Amino acid sequence: MLSRMDTKAEMAPGLSLRPMTREELSTLVGWAADEGWNPGVHDAQLFWDTDPGGFIAADHDGELIGGGSITAYGGTFGFMGLFIVRPEWRGRGFGSELWHARLARLHARLEPGATIGMDGVYAMQDWYAKGGFVLSHRDIRFEGRGVAAEPGAGLVPVADVPFAAVTEYDRACFPAPRERFLSGWLRQPDGRAFAAWDGSQLLGYGVARRCGRGVKIGPLFADDLATAEVLFESLAGLRPGEPVYLDVPEINAPALELVARRGMREVFGCARMYVGPAPRLRDDRVLGVTTFELA
């Protein structure tokens, strides 16, 4: 399949697949907003800084018609996201060309046998399964309302915690080291990041970021529900009175209890799928995933 990425002969007439530019990534994130995905206001730059080579553009006779991410976290794990074809170009086979080319290119960026993950809309699960992806669980988006709150007891800004402690904790909850991603994500503008830190041990951390509509919290990682609740309340106060979103793995019962206690409602969801061995993670600590688009 890799040849489909590098030659035009096997592609639909007029279609070209190539590395995306930084400006085109902003366009793609704007399209994501049009689709109702509600990206963060700084997502384009944060995504680009994580892996500038991890975005593929589809153009037709010089016009950008689609794209997607193929993020490589070292050589051991990859993630596919931001898969969009403009509505007027759908139904012509271009999306299939783009999707298969992205998968082939990401395999080429990783070590043989490395796992690739994705969060895909439910309706496309069977189609993704034809590409070798296997369902792990559902990630469900819940919406609530932010309330002004001071940092809870035991919380400190993540910046006050040794970065090595954060990355070590994160590594138990994510399939690969992602220091480059975290270095930007934790200190992004218009956001806040707190850690449950006792001076020597990290018990959890979370990040809230401003989006086109309201605030998204992600990740939300914690040792237990009580810690997660303190983190959530402090993060949700980023923009009081505005919507707050948390993307919850359905396999985490305490996370479902957290959103139920707050009367949050289900508004969207994706199927977390993997090709290759499913990662062995501390799923009990993952009460909110980072972002459907990149991690």
Long-range contacts (C-beta under 8 A, 24 or more apart in sequence): 1-100, 1-101, 1-103, 1-104, 2-104, 2-105, 2-107, 2-108, 4-97, 4-100, 4-101, 4-104, 5-56, 5-101, 5-104, 5-105, 5-108, 11-97, 12-92, 12-93, 12-94, 12-97, 14-60, 14-61, 15-58, 15-59, 15-60, 15-94, 15-97, 16-58, 16-59, 16-60, 17-56, 17-57, 17-58, 17-97, 17-98, 17-101, 18-56, 18-57, 18-59, 19-53, 19-55, 19-56, 19-57, 20-55, 20-56, 20-57, 20-67, 21-57, 22-48, 22-52, 24-55, 24-57, 24-64, 24-67, 25-55, 25-67, 27-64, 28-55, 28-67, 28-68, 28-82, 28-84, 29-82, 31-84, 31-86, 32-82, 32-84, 32-293, 33-212, 35-84, 36-268, 37-292, 37-293, 38-211, 38-212, 38-213, 38-214, 38-216, 38-245, 39-211, 39-212, 39-293, 40-188, 40-191, 40-209, 40-210, 40-211, 40-216, 40-291, 41-190, 41-209, 41-210, 41-211, 41-212, 42-188, 42-189, 42-190, 42-191, 42-209, 42-210, 43-209, 43-291, 43-293, 46-181, 46-184, 46-185, 46-188, 47-71, 47-82, 47-293, 47-294, 49-180, 49-184, 50-178, 50-180, 50-181, 50-184, 50-294, 51-180, 53-109, 54-109, 55-82, 56-98, 56-101, 56-102, 56-105, 58-85, 58-94, 58-97, 58-98, 60-89, 60-94, 65-89, 65-94, 66-94, 66-95, 66-98, 67-98, 68-98, 68-99, 68-102, 69-293, 69-294, 70-102, 70-103, 70-105, 70-106, 70-109, 71-294, 71-295, 72-106, 72-109, 72-110, 73-175, 73-176, 73-177, 73-178, 73-181, 74-176, 74-177, 75-109, 75-110, 75-111, 75-114, 76-110, 76-111, 76-114, 76-115, 76-175, 76-176, 77-110, 77-114, 77-115, 77-116, 77-117, 77-175, 77-176, 77-279, 78-106, 78-107, 78-109, 78-110, 78-114, 78-115, 78-116, 78-117, 79-116, 79-117, 79-118, 79-294, 79-295, 80-106, 80-116, 80-117, 80-118, 81-118, 81-119, 81-291, 81-292, 81-293, 81-294, 82-293, 82-294, 83-120, 99-131, 100-131, 103-131, 103-275, 113-276, 113-277, 114-276, 115-175, 115-274, 115-275, 115-276, 115-277, 115-278, 115-279, 116-274, 116-275, 116-276, 117-175, 117-272, 117-273, 117-274, 117-279, 118-272, 118-273, 118-274, 119-270, 119-271, 119-272, 119-273, 119-289, 119-292, 120-270, 120-271, 120-273, 121-270, 121-271, 122-269, 122-270, 122-271, 125-271, 125-273, 128-271, 128-273, 129-273, 131-275, 132-275, 133-273, 133-274, 133-275, 134-273, 134-274, 134-275, 134-278, 135-271, 135-272, 135-273, 136-272, 136-273, 136-274, 136-278, 137-249, 137-250, 137-251, 137-271, 137-272, 138-249, 138-250, 138-269, 138-270, 138-271, 138-272, 139-247, 139-248, 139-249, 139-250, 139-269, 139-270, 139-271, 139-272, 139-289, 139-292, 140-247, 140-248, 140-250, 140-266, 140-268, 140-269, 141-245, 141-246, 141-247, 141-248, 141-266, 141-267, 141-268, 141-269, 142-245, 142-246, 142-247, 142-248, 142-259, 142-264, 142-265, 142-266, 142-267, 143-214, 143-243, 143-244, 143-245, 143-264, 143-265, 143-267, 144-236, 144-243, 144-244, 144-245, 144-246, 144-259, 144-262, 144-263, 144-264, 144-265, 145-241, 145-242, 145-243, 145-244, 146-214, 146-215, 146-236, 146-237, 146-238, 146-239, 146-240, 146-241, 146-242, 146-243, 146-244, 147-233, 147-236, 147-237, 147-240, 147-241, 148-237, 148-240, 149-233, 149-234, 149-236, 149-237, 150-234, 150-237, 151-194, 151-234, 152-194, 152-230, 152-231, 152-233, 152-234, 153-230, 154-196, 154-197, 154-198, 154-203, 154-227, 154-230, 155-194, 155-195, 155-196, 155-197, 155-230, 155-231, 155-234, 156-194, 156-195, 156-197, 157-192, 157-193, 157-194, 157-195, 158-186, 158-193, 158-194, 158-195, 158-205, 158-207, 159-186, 159-187, 159-193, 160-195, 160-197, 161-195, 161-197, 161-202, 161-205, 165-197, 165-202, 166-195, 166-202, 166-205, 168-202, 169-202, 169-204, 169-205, 169-221, 170-205, 170-219, 170-221, 172-281, 172-282, 172-285, 173-219, 173-221, 173-281, 173-282, 173-285, 173-286, 174-219, 174-281, 174-290, 174-295, 175-279, 175-281, 178-295, 181-294, 181-295, 185-290, 191-238, 192-234, 192-235, 192-238, 194-231, 194-234, 194-235, 196-222, 196-223, 196-227, 196-230, 196-231, 203-227, 204-228, 204-231, 204-285, 205-231, 206-231, 206-232, 206-235, 206-288, 207-235, 207-290, 208-235, 208-236, 208-238, 208-244, 209-238, 210-238, 210-239, 211-245, 213-242, 213-243, 214-239, 214-242, 214-243, 214-244, 214-245, 215-239, 215-242, 215-243, 215-244, 215-245, 216-244, 216-245, 216-246, 216-247, 216-291, 217-244, 217-245, 217-246, 217-288, 218-246, 218-247, 218-288, 218-289, 218-290, 218-291, 219-286, 219-288, 219-289, 219-290, 220-246, 220-255, 220-286, 220-287, 220-288, 221-285, 221-286, 221-287, 221-288, 222-285, 222-287, 223-285, 224-254, 225-254, 225-257, 225-258, 225-287, 228-254, 228-255, 228-258, 228-287, 229-258, 229-261, 232-258, 232-287, 246-287, 246-288, 247-288, 247-289, 247-291, 247-292, 248-287, 248-288, 248-289, 249-283, 249-286, 249-287, 249-289, 251-283, 252-283, 252-284, 252-286, 252-287, 254-284, 254-287, 255-286, 255-287, 255-288, 258-287
